[in-house]
Amino acid sequence: MTTTILGPPDRLAPGQAATELARLLAGDYPDAAGRFGPFGGRFVPETLMGAVTRLDRVARAAFADPAFRAELDRESRDWIGRPTPLCYAAGLSRAWGAPVWLKREDLAHTGAHKINNALGQALLARRLGATRIVAETGAGQHGVATAAACARLGFPCRVYMGSIDVERQAPNVDRMLRLGAEVVPVETGDRTLRAAIDEALRHWVSDPLETHYLLGSAVGPHPFPWIVREFQSVIGRESRAQMIERTGRLPDAAFACVGGGSNAIGFFHGFLADPRVALFGLEAGGRGPGLGEHSATLSHGRPGVLHGTYSMLLQDSDGQVIETHSVCAGLDYPGVGPEHSFLNWIGRVRYEAVTDREALDAHAECCAREGILPALEPSHALAGARRFASANPGAVLLVNLCGRGDKDMPILAREAPMTGPGGRP
Ligand SMILES: *Cc1c(COP(=O)(O)O)cnc(C)c1O
């Protein structure tokens, strides 16, 4: 088992941030215990240790196997539609006084970056010899991506989803069912994403050999944060090459939204080694900074253990994990991936909160000026980019547009109604 460090991480010594970043870039993190500096690890019941260590071993072998890489690349191209385009945002650039580039993960199959990880892990599940897949889902995007990957590769699939989300996200439930998945509403706990993860973990504990748990973000016990990052790092690799090809340079600043942190970590990894690219993770600031009003874990959290990993966490003064709020379900999670806590600790990435209102405004602006209806999650990244542009005119900006907004139409109708023909939000 891993050693338990439950106190706050040590303050950085002078020069330590650079050393820690070098360790990450050299591949020393995550270490054998799944640590990124003080964060990460695998806090799982003894009954799961065999499954997580086997997953680690099989994943390492797969990533080193050219045949696995070739199959992942072929399916990414033919079925997901990779590479996704890099798109110059002329309208936003004019309005913000800064060149803005969008990485179009919204054009990936099933409408978001989630599919990169779902496909990759489903291919890993084959190598593990698993006979079925379980997953959790919040807004339903990861459930849809997993259901699609399972249909493609012939796995039976069960998706745990909080009963509140089943109600809020009915169209995605229907999509999962049509793709052949079984959807199990979770009535325990907060009846949203957190409870769905608890339930999926419980299922995995009861059947760790036949079942692969296809976790949807860069959270959970090691090796998940690392595996998910590896499958999502295609976003950063492509973005970097496309920026150089199209503009002959790297961006001054790059922006991604952070829920559990999978799209952001994959995107950031393309630029971590370039000290001149400022990196920004935008969290859900919700209705404001009060406890329970937001999901801005790195802006307001304290370290603790949730879902098998030691990371920053939103908790009350007794250390109880609190219920969170965001206008978008995809960011509504009280924890965050351990690698983000690490990058925040060493200061390589800046994490800022964006309120519901700011995200809705950025959403409307992207619709009107670009003819792109983004998801509410990347609208947080757009709002962060707009904020940066107003303080840094002319800076070259890159935004990970990690999903399309069709799933958000019911929320948009409620939160930003069109007031009639020709009306405005
Ligand atoms: C699920 C989701 C997110 C949040 O998940 P991360 O792991 O933080 O990327 C963000 N955007 C979209 C479009 C999503 O579907």
The ligand as an SDF file (V2000), in Angstrom:
LIG
                    3D

 15 15  0  0  0  0  0  0  0  0999 V2000
  -17.0110   16.1300  -19.2610 C   0  0  0  0  0  0  0  0  0  0  0  0
  -16.6970   17.4100  -19.8950 C   0  0  0  0  0  0  0  0  0  0  0  0
  -15.8380   18.3410  -19.2790 C   0  0  0  0  0  0  0  0  0  0  0  0
  -15.2410   18.1450  -17.9320 C   0  0  0  0  0  0  0  0  0  0  0  0
  -14.3650   17.0790  -17.8210 O   0  0  0  0  0  0  0  0  0  0  0  0
  -12.7880   17.2500  -17.7750 P   0  0  0  0  0  0  0  0  0  0  0  0
  -12.3410   15.9110  -17.3350 O   0  0  0  0  0  0  0  0  0  0  0  0
  -12.4560   18.3350  -16.8140 O   0  0  0  0  0  0  0  0  0  0  0  0
  -12.3410   17.5790  -19.1580 O   0  0  0  0  0  0  0  0  0  0  0  0
  -15.5510   19.5030  -19.9580 C   0  0  0  0  0  0  0  0  0  0  0  0
  -16.0850   19.7520  -21.1640 N   0  0  0  0  0  0  0  0  0  0  0  0
  -16.9040   18.8990  -21.7860 C   0  0  0  0  0  0  0  0  0  0  0  0
  -17.4400   19.2650  -23.1240 C   0  0  0  0  0  0  0  0  0  0  0  0
  -17.2420   17.6920  -21.1830 C   0  0  0  0  0  0  0  0  0  0  0  0
  -18.0690   16.8410  -21.8100 O   0  0  0  0  0  0  0  0  0  0  0  0
  1  2  1  0
  2  3  1  0
  2 14  2  0
  3  4  1  0
  3 10  2  0
  4  5  1  0
  5  6  1  0
  6  7  2  0
  6  8  1  0
  6  9  1  0
 10 11  1  0
 11 12  2  0
 12 13  1  0
 12 14  1  0
 14 15  1  0
M  END
$$$$
